[in-house]
Amino acid sequence: PSAGLEVCVSPQRVDYMFGIVGVPVIEVAMAAQAAGIRYVGMRNEQAACYAASVIGYLTGRVVSCCPPPPVALADHGAITEAVSVLKAAKRPIVIVGKGAAHGRAENALREFVEMAGLPFLPTPMGKGVLPDDHANCVAAARSRALLQADVVLLLGARLNWILHFGLPPRFDPDVKFIQVDLCPEEMGNNVRPCVALLGDINAVVTQLLECVRKEGWNYPTETEWWSTLKDKITANAKISKALAVQSALPMNYYTVFHHVSQLLPRDCIIVSEGANTMDIGRTMLNNYLPRHRLDAGTFGTMGVGLGFAIAAAVVERTENKGRRVVCVEGDSAFGFSGMEVETMCRYNLPVVIIVVNNNGIYSGVDPGTWREMAKMGDLTSIAPPVSLLPEARYDEIMTAFGGRGFLVRTVEELHSSLQLSLSDWERPSLLNVLIDPSSDRKQQVTVSRQEYTVRL
């Protein structure tokens, strides 16, 4: 069997296999190992699929029965037109999508953004293609940037729900999109672009860069647009900091992420899923390197986190680059694939899991309220559908399999447990961080613009 399997997979350069065995496929996994493939036995088929799906993204390896397609360039005339539109813009913005990360466009994109002097913001998995602390990054003014931009250069990002479909009230009704994508079927979805640049992201950005360089153009730094964005970044930072430094217990999301961000290595791979946990964490946990953030992505699928983390840890073990894998989970999201902590312990994968536990889906109730509700009758008729068991001991799931588990209530406990976990390369850890069940995102400010209202 191993010889036959090797004939099938060798041309595809398969290095990893994720799955669950049983009769009659046990021999397939054994044959894979005999053929030199690393087999990772998972606890759930979905988690195995999630792990396998992210391997190509992390390694850049195309796994297919066909050779990779040739690099496609955009039409030269369309490149010239796109640059003309950018030059005429008063309020331009570049949106860096997952496609730019997948296309390994980081070097050309950085040179283009810096030479053209354009502000940019990333989509969730576009974070790190350019560092989040780059001077041109305006992610902290995301809502304002999207609302008031008159030209958007869309690099490998879909105009789906993550970008509000490119429509009012979150975008100006007259905004012009320059869409760069490898897939023709993505062109014009929801909004027709004023210029469509079909081709490999890295190649197209290089074309744009060469055109900008030839024309000697860059967007001025002393503009009302840059001032508007910088003012909004400063204002939002003050609000987030005020929430982050609160000393009240239980902690809130901002306090937790503020202190976690201070301890994470710059080159760590951050895996994240959840509702508020993923959304707030995206704004407060910076990424500095491409393809170092993995989250629920386009479909908002919960349960991807632990499978992604296992895949990242297996790749890291192979490449041995000294990168930590940190998986930040909401308590609800953790429940989808929580048994995969046994997989981590079985293979000694030193993943650090941080469960931000608010006792529910979006929000929960405190233990006292839960006990009072239980006295009132059947909890299936009384308990809010979004509630989960208050202060559930997810940390004990990890310790049950031999990993490190920590129950965290205070900033001091958060610091000590995270530092210890990051120093341990022998086994996984789980920090069960209890926060205020009513903790939420920072207050949204509603402002009017033209005939519509938008929450900033």
C-alpha positions in Angstrom: 0.0 0.0 0.0 2.8 2.5 0.8 4.3 2.2 -2.7 0.9 2.9 -4.3 0.3 5.9 -2.0 3.8 7.2 -2.7 3.2 7.1 -6.4 0.0 9.1 -6.0 1.3 11.8 -3.6 4.9 12.3 -4.5 4.2 14.5 -7.5 2.0 16.6 -5.3 4.7 17.0 -2.7 2.5 16.1 0.2 4.3 16.5 3.5 1.4 16.4 6.0 -1.8 14.4 6.4 -4.5 15.2 9.0 -7.3 12.8 9.7 -9.1 10.3 11.8 -8.6 6.6 11.1 -10.8 3.6 11.4 -11.5 0.4 9.4 -10.7 0.3 6.5 -8.5 3.4 6.3 -6.0 2.7 9.1 -3.6 1.3 6.6 -3.8 4.5 4.5 -2.4 6.5 7.5 0.3 3.8 8.1 1.2 3.9 4.4 1.5 7.6 4.5 3.9 7.4 7.4 5.9 4.7 5.5 6.0 7.1 2.5 7.6 9.8 4.7 4.4 11.9 5.3 3.8 13.3 8.8 0.4 12.0 9.9 -1.5 14.0 12.5 -4.4 12.1 14.0 -7.2 14.6 15.0 -10.3 14.1 17.2 -12.8 15.6 14.7 -13.0 15.5 10.9 -13.8 19.2 10.7 -10.7 20.1 12.6 -8.7 17.9 10.4 -10.0 19.7 7.3 -9.3 23.1 8.9 -5.7 22.0 9.6 -5.1 20.7 6.1 -6.7 23.7 4.5 -4.2 26.2 6.1 -1.0 24.2 5.3 -0.8 25.6 1.7 -1.4 29.1 2.9 1.3 28.9 5.5 3.9 27.1 3.4 3.2 28.5 0.0 3.0 25.0 -1.4 0.4 24.3 -4.1 -1.1 20.9 -3.5 -2.9 19.9 -6.8 -2.9 17.3 -9.5 -2.0 20.1 -11.9 1.1 22.3 -12.0 0.7 25.8 -10.6 -0.7 28.3 -13.2 1.7 30.8 -14.8 2.0 34.3 -13.3 -0.6 36.6 -15.0 0.0 40.3 -15.6 -2.7 42.9 -15.8 -3.4 44.8 -19.0 -0.8 47.6 -19.4 -3.5 50.1 -20.4 -5.6 49.2 -17.3 -2.5 49.8 -15.1 -2.0 53.3 -16.6 -5.7 54.0 -16.0 -5.6 52.8 -12.4 -2.7 55.1 -11.6 -4.5 58.0 -13.3 -7.5 57.4 -11.0 -5.2 57.3 -7.9 -3.5 60.5 -8.9 -6.9 62.3 -9.2 -8.1 61.0 -5.8 -8.5 63.4 -2.9 -9.1 60.7 -0.3 -7.5 57.4 -1.5 -7.1 54.3 0.6 -5.5 50.9 -0.1 -7.2 47.8 1.3 -4.9 44.8 1.7 -6.7 41.5 1.6 -5.9 37.9 2.2 -5.1 37.5 -1.5 -2.1 39.8 -1.1 -0.9 37.5 1.7 -1.5 34.4 -0.3 0.2 35.9 -3.3 3.4 36.7 -1.4 3.0 40.4 -2.4 4.5 41.9 0.8 7.8 43.2 -0.7 6.4 44.8 -3.8 3.4 46.2 -1.8 5.5 47.8 0.9 7.6 49.5 -1.8 4.5 50.7 -3.6 2.7 52.0 -0.5 5.8 53.9 0.7 6.7 55.3 -2.7 3.1 56.4 -3.5 2.6 57.6 0.1 -0.8 56.0 0.4 -2.7 55.1 3.6 -3.7 51.5 3.9 -5.7 49.2 6.1 -5.8 45.4 6.1 -8.7 43.0 6.1 -8.5 40.5 9.0 -6.2 38.0 7.3 -4.4 40.7 5.4 -2.9 41.9 8.7 0.8 41.6 8.7 1.3 41.7 4.9 2.5 45.2 5.9 3.2 45.6 9.7 0.3 46.9 11.7 2.6 49.6 13.2 3.6 50.9 9.7 3.4 54.7 9.5 0.8 54.4 6.7 -1.5 51.9 8.4 -4.8 53.5 9.3 -6.6 50.4 10.6 -7.4 52.3 13.9 -9.5 54.7 11.8 -11.1 52.0 9.7 -14.7 53.1 9.8 -13.7 56.7 9.0 -11.4 55.6 6.2 -14.0 53.4 4.5 -16.8 56.0 4.9 -14.9 59.0 3.4 -12.6 57.5 0.8 -13.2 58.6 -2.7 -10.9 56.0 -4.3 -10.2 52.5 -3.0 -7.4 50.3 -4.3 -8.7 46.8 -3.4 -5.8 44.2 -3.4 -7.0 40.7 -3.1 -10.0 41.4 -0.9 -13.7 40.6 -1.5 -16.4 43.2 -1.2 -18.3 40.9 1.1 -19.7 41.4 4.6 -16.3 42.0 6.0 -16.1 45.1 3.9 -19.8 45.9 4.1 -20.2 44.9 0.4 -18.7 48.2 -0.6 -22.0 49.9 -0.2 -23.5 52.9 1.7 -23.9 53.6 4.5 -20.4 52.3 5.3 -18.9 53.7 2.0 -19.5 56.9 0.1 -22.1 56.3 -2.6 -19.7 57.7 -5.2 -16.6 55.9 -4.2 -14.5 54.4 -7.0 -13.0 51.0 -6.7 -9.8 49.8 -8.4 -10.1 46.0 -8.0 -7.0 43.8 -8.2 -7.8 40.0 -8.1 -6.6 36.7 -9.6 -10.1 35.4 -10.0 -12.2 36.8 -12.8 -15.4 35.7 -11.0 -14.6 38.1 -8.1 -14.5 41.1 -10.4 -17.6 43.4 -9.9 -19.2 41.5 -7.1 -21.6 43.9 -5.4 -19.9 47.0 -6.9 -18.6 47.5 -10.4 -15.0 48.6 -10.3 -13.9 51.7 -12.3 -10.8 49.8 -13.2 -10.4 46.0 -13.1 -6.8 44.6 -12.8 -7.0 40.8 -13.4 -3.8 39.0 -12.5 -1.4 37.8 -9.9 -1.4 40.2 -7.0 2.4 40.4 -6.6 2.8 40.9 -10.4 0.1 43.6 -10.6 1.4 45.5 -7.6 4.9 45.4 -9.2 3.3 46.8 -12.4 1.6 49.6 -10.4 4.9 50.3 -8.6 6.8 50.6 -11.9 4.2 53.0 -13.3 4.3 55.2 -10.2 8.0 55.2 -10.2 8.1 56.1 -13.9 5.7 59.0 -13.4 7.4 60.2 -10.2 4.1 60.5 -8.4 3.2 60.2 -4.7 0.3 61.3 -2.6 1.2 64.3 -0.5 1.6 63.8 3.2 0.3 67.3 4.2 -3.4 66.8 3.2 -6.7 67.2 4.9 -7.3 63.5 4.4 -4.1 62.5 6.2 -5.0 64.9 9.0 -8.5 63.5 9.3 -7.3 59.9 9.5 -4.5 60.7 12.0 -7.0 62.6 14.3 -9.4 59.7 14.3 -6.5 57.2 15.1 -5.6 59.4 18.1 -9.1 59.6 19.3 -9.8 55.9 19.0 -6.5 55.1 20.8 -7.5 57.2 23.7 -10.8 55.4 24.1 -9.2 52.0 23.9 -6.5 52.9 26.3 -9.1 54.2 28.9 -10.8 50.8 28.7 -7.5 48.9 28.8 -6.2 50.5 32.0 -9.3 49.9 34.0 -8.5 48.0 37.2 -12.0 46.7 37.9 -12.5 42.9 38.3 -13.6 40.9 36.4 -11.5 42.3 33.6 -12.8 43.5 30.3 -11.7 42.5 26.8 -9.5 45.6 26.3 -7.6 45.0 29.6 -6.9 41.4 28.6 -5.8 42.2 25.1 -3.7 45.2 26.2 -1.6 43.0 28.6 -1.5 40.1 26.2 -0.2 42.3 23.4 2.7 43.5 25.6 4.0 39.9 26.0 3.5 38.3 22.6 6.6 38.0 20.4 6.6 40.0 17.3 7.0 36.9 15.1 4.3 34.8 16.8 1.5 33.3 14.7 -1.8 34.5 16.1 -4.9 32.3 15.6 -8.1 33.8 16.6 -11.8 33.0 16.5 -14.9 34.1 18.4 -17.3 37.0 18.2 -16.1 40.0 20.3 -12.9 38.1 21.1 -11.9 38.0 17.4 -13.2 41.4 16.5 -11.6 43.3 19.5 -8.5 41.2 19.4 -8.0 42.0 15.7 -7.7 45.7 16.6 -5.5 45.2 19.7 -3.2 42.3 18.8 -0.8 43.5 16.2 0.7 41.4 13.4 4.1 42.4 12.0 4.7 39.6 9.5 2.7 38.2 6.6 0.7 35.0 7.0 1.0 35.2 10.8 -2.7 35.7 11.5 -5.3 33.0 11.0 -8.9 33.5 11.8 -12.5 32.6 10.8 -12.1 34.5 7.5 -14.7 35.1 4.8 -17.3 32.7 6.1 -16.9 33.5 9.8 -16.7 29.8 10.6 -16.4 28.9 14.3 -14.3 25.9 15.2 -11.4 26.6 12.9 -9.0 27.9 15.6 -7.5 24.7 17.2 -7.2 23.0 13.8 -5.4 26.0 12.4 -3.2 26.2 15.5 -2.2 22.5 15.2 -1.3 22.9 11.6 0.8 26.0 12.3 2.6 24.2 15.2 3.3 21.2 13.0 4.8 23.5 10.3 6.8 25.4 12.9 8.2 22.1 14.2 9.3 21.2 10.7 10.8 24.6 9.8 12.1 25.3 13.3 12.0 29.1 13.1 11.4 29.6 16.8 7.9 31.1 16.3 5.3 30.7 19.0 1.7 29.8 18.0 -0.9 31.6 20.1 -4.5 30.7 19.8 -6.9 33.3 21.1 -10.4 31.9 21.5 -13.8 33.0 22.7 -15.3 30.5 25.1 -18.1 29.6 22.7 -15.6 29.2 19.8 -13.4 27.0 21.9 -16.2 24.6 22.5 -16.5 23.7 18.8 -13.1 21.9 18.7 -12.0 21.9 22.3 -11.1 18.2 22.4 -8.2 19.0 20.0 -6.2 19.9 23.1 -5.7 16.2 23.4 -4.1 16.2 20.0 -1.8 19.0 21.0 -0.8 17.1 24.2 -0.4 13.8 22.3 2.1 15.4 19.9 3.7 17.8 22.4 2.8 20.8 20.3 3.5 23.9 22.4 0.5 25.9 21.4 -0.6 28.6 23.8 -4.4 28.8 24.0 -6.0 31.9 25.6 -9.7 31.4 26.2 -11.4 34.8 26.8 -14.3 33.5 28.9 -17.3 35.7 29.3 -19.7 32.8 30.1 -21.6 33.0 26.8 -22.0 33.7 23.2 -21.6 37.5 22.9 -22.4 37.8 26.6 -23.3 35.6 29.6 -24.3 35.8 33.2 -22.3 35.6 36.4 -22.4 32.6 38.7 -24.8 34.2 41.2 -27.4 35.1 38.5 -27.1 31.5 37.1 -27.8 30.0 40.5 -30.8 32.3 41.0 -32.2 31.3 37.6 -31.7 27.6 38.5 -34.0 28.2 41.5 -36.7 29.5 39.2 -37.2 26.3 37.3 -36.0 24.4 34.2 -33.0 26.2 32.8 -33.9 25.1 29.3 -36.9 27.5 29.6 -35.3 30.2 31.6 -31.6 30.6 30.7 -30.8 33.0 27.9 -29.9 31.1 24.7 -26.6 32.9 24.5 -25.5 31.8 28.0 -22.9 29.1 28.8 -22.0 27.6 32.1 -20.5 30.4 34.2 -16.7 30.2 34.9 -16.4 26.8 33.2 -13.0 25.2 33.9 -11.6 25.0 30.4 -8.1 25.0 31.9 -8.8 21.6 33.5 -9.5 20.1 30.1 -5.9 20.9 29.2 -4.4 19.6 32.5 -6.4 16.4 32.2 -4.3 15.5 29.1 -1.0 16.6 30.6 -0.7 20.2 29.4 -0.5 23.3 31.5 -3.8 24.9 32.6 -4.3 28.3 34.3 -7.3 29.9 35.8 -6.8 33.6 35.4 -8.8 36.4 37.1 -6.4 39.2 37.5 -3.8 41.1 35.4 -1.0 39.7 37.6 -2.2 36.1 37.0 -2.5 36.9 33.3 1.1 38.1 33.1 2.6 35.3 35.1 0.7 32.5 33.4 1.4 33.8 29.9 5.1 34.4 30.5 5.4 30.8 31.8 3.4 29.4 28.9 5.5 31.3 26.3 8.7 29.9 27.9 7.6 26.3 27.8 8.5 24.6 24.4 7.6 21.1 25.6 3.9 21.1 26.0 0.7 23.1 25.3 -0.9 25.6 27.7 -4.4 27.0 28.2 -5.2 30.2 30.0 -8.8 30.3 31.1 -9.2 34.1 31.4 -12.4 35.1 33.2 -13.8 38.4 32.2 -16.9 40.5 32.9 -19.9 38.6 31.3 -21.3 42.0 30.2 -18.0 43.2 28.7 -18.5 44.6 25.1 -16.8 46.6 22.4 -16.1 50.2 22.9 -19.1 52.5 22.6 -20.0 53.3 19.0 -20.4 56.9 18.0 -23.2 57.7 15.5 -22.7 60.5 13.1 -24.7 61.8 10.1 -23.3 62.1 6.6 -25.4 63.3 3.7 -28.7 61.5 3.8 -27.6 58.5 5.8 -26.3 57.6 9.2 -23.3 55.4 10.0 -21.8 54.0 13.2 -18.1 54.8 13.4 
